[in-house]
């Protein structure tokens, strides 16, 4: 294989620490728990972990409101526990990247406490302060973006919740303090960072107001009530216009370059992936971020062949246009969105669809990111009681629509359950024991466990079932790992007008693999014998999502089935596949 970096060949697995594994039995995940599950991850076949924030936090935003950047949340353990985790992960050849929240801190961070204490303290200018709200900007989580601090008789700005004040990145002292924190973890040996919400770091210098005829709650409510495509389109534009002056502003490229230079001071092997889909943040391909997520792929109600083809064409063309060719990065799920199984399911073929989608994300060109629980088909869990809601953007919205708009509490609860991110953050389901084996029986877990763990959606049952989704992921990860084409091969789309299926080649110097994914409920007879790129090659079945490896019928593809074929044994080293 050509000389690729580890983050180009790796499959990443996102751990949401609060919900991954509860080692000390208090209902909350922790490092002891993660440590106990490292062998599971190694056995699954992932190569790297993205750890969502593990820092001390008052948890208004489930850890994304950090009150100390160089420590570990006490409920997760100690710094020593972190070091043990890192060492043990590395011992298993699993890399670890951390979540770096640059835009804001917690309002309980000592930097903010000092900044808000007076107008002339040494950190007075570390956050974004104003005499009066200078505009009508909204916070994307809880209403007005400017909150009054009586200590200074001034307002501070926050893109997210009021407990998440925005740092003033124009102040060089802020940069220095944050770069120190970045170095702290790099010095300990972490392999890089996932950069949280980078688009929100700078704001429009003129502080221009938005011109949308709603506030946040009003717009959210209008989105729920929009019916026709025209209404929906209008609302989509409103969302864009409401926040367009608050993100994607000048200054970010320079900042990303500075950060990249810090990483490059290390062994040249640390990496950055941005929570942004803008390929421009890869700079020249070598001087800003290593990866940005391909969010447009997942931003659809249904994954269809034409959506995927269009997406791949756009992304890969943009990456190719960089002065130094960029590398793609695909994902279908994370802690901020509805789980794949629920979102892309059709309630009839969910099991087959889950396999198909895994096959997609693990065969497209680029680095795949998986989200914990996706490998066992975890589903969204709808909360029914507002007191259970932990995602504060959800409880804020509930109260806003009940109190200010007179929405009936039952309807408000349903809407809240559907919009809150709690639904996709419930504890990992490890077994069919009480509490899904996440915590001991009778312990109240921090979010309720989804009761569907009793129906086979748990690790233990699936480990014992050869045809489970878990074993499917394992198998597919092995196939991927041993296939040069799937790791580094070029993407060559085939039969571009097909509506029912998506077919493409991955072609490297050593190997060619044909991938056919049937996105329809019909059985299809596919014939590639006259396709230019395939003609004359003997196709050997490499993998089938329906586990039909022994079948002789190569051209028939069942509903929602995915097939991988390799071209005949033209290189003996593939015979082992
Ligand atoms: C990112 C995180 C999300 C968090 C937000 C504010 O989008 O993924 O969970 O709420 O940033 O930090």
Boltz pocket constraint, residues with backbone or C-beta under 6 A from the ligand:
constraints:
  - pocket:
      binder: B
      contacts: [[A, 61], [A, 64], [A, 65], [A, 101], [A, 160], [A, 196], [A, 197], [A, 275], [A, 335], [A, 336]]
      max_distance: 6.0
